């Protein structure tokens, strides 16, 4: 404890809770990747693209979003300023990419070659990798004992970002997709530049971290539930402008609500620190008072020696006893205080040593990670799971059309995808933490289960029975989101936090690779083959049936690889990682119990 602790205004804005809120707000504006369908029509019509060309630009979007090695390198090289450096770089790319696309669509710039437009799209999407790296890695550093929960929160709000941006668009810029590109160029850029000063790493381990993180999760669930209701109502009823404005204002109020969690967390911390400081000062005052009393008594004893022998013996006998009691009392207090201080210092030293040792013994570089089978297991799983998930969401409209769904139903499915994606990220981030702490269940086992369920979801869509697309999209959407919270957390567990950004973004390169192979070479090829000659649209379950059966098989293969990862890491989770986390949590609880007992004295 810092005995010179003095709560100030700065301490209320420079802490890990404010950093978390700033990251959440940046994530909410960085979800443009899930809104490509909003402006793809104007991009296609203004530039006279065919569908294959538009799909090529969409692949560049996926490539840019998952090619985040550079952001990880920037973060590691930036040291303490890593988050700021990455966020600034992301803001520059975001503005440049979307602003150039807006100028092109509005005719302010001449029509560029397709390669140049692909570069614009890649640049804009690449910014999201920088935002994601800065916020996610900083969160893991700030809450190392609850990595799954904080990753789920960050990834969850990124998933919600798409739905939030669409609500802003439908309220303020409805039926103006070209203006939406300008919104994407300005809003995320301004938000990240304003909030980046608050996103930093705080090496503190506070009481009740889990409770406050659960508060953030609850807020995200409330926002998701609210957005779900608004999306459904908007697709059933035609809301006028005033009602849309009211719904947007209420959404913004919900986005501001995490501030109350940060205020409460910092107030509790300040209260605990002040109580501890008062306790320390009280002990110091008692010690000083006892020293003064002892000194005064010794001076009095010196005067008593001048009195007659008989009286001197009585007096000295009385005072020698008193002096002995006082001295012993003083010695006991001093000794107790000294031993307590020494114990605190020793324990603190042990905590620092153990924490440093526990972090350094698993922190490895990217080159070292490339030489492990665990890295390539995760790379293959990402290619299969994330690649198939992107293929599914990118083809939702065409699948619904081939199965005879109405435009209203298709729009509802596309809008709700962000919600299912969010639920998977938040729920399974929390679940992986809970079962690891309470039951010792390794996170790769949770990955095995979600991948198996995801495979079932593809089979449901493939056979196309009534309501299959609704049920299948829920299963696939939730399990797809789960991978985005499990993957970075598992990487943190196995390879450490120091180079988390670099290793994670290297593994996610597998995502666009898998998406390209499954979307273009499998699903797209089969769809074109099943389409009647001289027609552009395929109708019936046969259009996507074989493609989704293949995706189900690929995802099930990923589940088997995840099972192999579980078998090879379960001893590490059982004997190394779980004891280390529980030890850290136990120390936090001990400090909290001591403070609780003092508060009730």
PyMOL commands that set and color helices and strands:
alter all, ss='L'
color gray80, all
select helices_A, chain A and resi 9-13+16-29+32-47+51-66+69-105+114-142+144-172+177-198+209-236+241-256+258-304+309-360+366-370+373-394+396-402+407-439+443-463+468-495+500-507+509-530+541-543+545-599
alter helices_A, ss='H'
color red, helices_A
deselect
rebuild
show_as cartoon
